[in-house]
């Protein structure tokens, strides 16, 4: 099995993350290392990725500043010109709301959002339908390897 030269830094700016996901540091490291090793992304993952677990207010500010959208979003990725990878910011309230709306476990949805951001740092995108299918397929496979159901199958009750 290949070893990834991936370095992971996780910081928490919103305390609710620690309460709802006490094993976040270990889980995030396992998620990203698994993604790099199991899916042969290791050559592209030499470097540092910084994960910031924050809130809707911070993501709304970043979304406004960098994307011109005046609202929070679940995850944003920021490539770094100096460091080979970059950073990922994740909004607690949005991830929690989406998990509830989509009847998903919070931790599973948070892992999906972090993986999604990580794949963006590796150059994947979902603007073009073909690229979206490829990116989603990679996400589904990595999450399946970790015992997480397909995040794109949202089953809502018909009530």
N, C-alpha and C positions, 0 to 999 in steps of 0.2 A: 504494500500500500504506500502511495506517495505521501510525503510529508509536505504540508503547506507552510510557507514562510509568512503566514498571515498573523498579524498582531491585532488584538482586539481590545479596545478601550471602551468601557461602558460607564456613563455617568447618569445620575438621576437628578433631575431638576424639579420633579413633581413627586412628592412622597407617596402618593397613592399607588404608584408602581410597586414599591417595596411591599406594601400590604397585600395587594392582589396577586403579586408574583414574587414571592420571597426568594426563589431560586433563579432569578433573572440572569445574574452574571454567568453562572455555570451553564444555564440553558442556551443563552445567546452564543457563548463560545462554542458549545457543542453543535449548535445549528449551523453556524458559519463555517466551522472547520469541516463538518460533515458535508456541507455543500461543496466546499473546495476540493475535498479528497474524493468523495464518492462520484462526483460528476466531472472529474478531470478538469477542474477549473484552477488547479493549483498553480499553473504557470502564470495565470493572470492575477493571482491573489497574493503576490509577494507585496507586503506593505502593511500599512496601518489603516484600520477602519475604526472610526469613532462612532459609537452609538450614544445618542442623547435621548433619554426617556423623559419627556417633558409634557406640556399640557397644550390645550387648544389655543390659549392666548399666544404662546410662543410660536406655534405653527402658523397661526393666522398672520402674525408679524412677518415671519419668514416667507410665507406664501405671497404676501403683499409685496414685500421687498424684492423677491427674486422672480416671481411669476406674474406679478400684477393682479393677483386674485385676492380680494378682500374677504377671505374666509379661512377658517382652519381646514386642514386636510389630515388624513391619517398618517402619511409618511412622506418625507422629502429626503432626497439624496443630494449630496453636494460633492462632486468630484473635486480633487485637489490637484492643482498644477504642479506642486512640489512633491507631495507624498503620492505614491502611485494609486491609492484608493481614494479615501475621502471620508465623509461623514454622513450619518443617517440620523434624522430627527423623527421621533414618533410621538404623536399626541394621545395622551391617556384617554381623555373624554371621548374623542372621536372613535378610537379603537374600541372602547367599552360600548358605546352606543351601537356601532356596527355589529359587534359580537352579539349583543342582545337582539337587535333587529333581524339578524341572519341566523339566530339560534345556534351560535357557535360558542365553544369554550373561549373565554377571554385570552388565555395564554396561547392557545393554538392560533387565534387570529393575530395576536401580537407577533408571534413567530413568523407568520405569513407576511405581515407588513415589513418586518425587518429583512426577511429574505428577499422580498420584492425590491426594497431599497438597495440591498446588496447587489442584486442582479443589474440594477440600473448603473451602479458604480462600475460594474464589469462590462458595460456597454450595451446591455439589452434595453429594448424599448418596446412600447406597445401602441405606437401611433398608427402604424400600418398593420392591417389585419393579420398578415402572414407572420410578422414579427411578434404580434400579440400572442398568436397561437404557440409559437416557439417558446416565448417567455413563460407563458402559462404552463406549458408542458414540462418545462424544467422545474418550475415551482411545485407542480403536482408531484413529480417524481421525487424530489428532495423531501418534501413533506411526508409523502407516503413512506419513504425509507425511515422516517422518524415516528411512524405510527399516527400521523395526523391525516384526517380525511381530506379529500379533494376540496379545497376552499372555494372552488367555483360552482360547486353543487349546493345551491342554497335552497333548502326545503322549508317553505313557510306553510304554516297550517292554513287550511281553507276556511277557518272560522271567521 
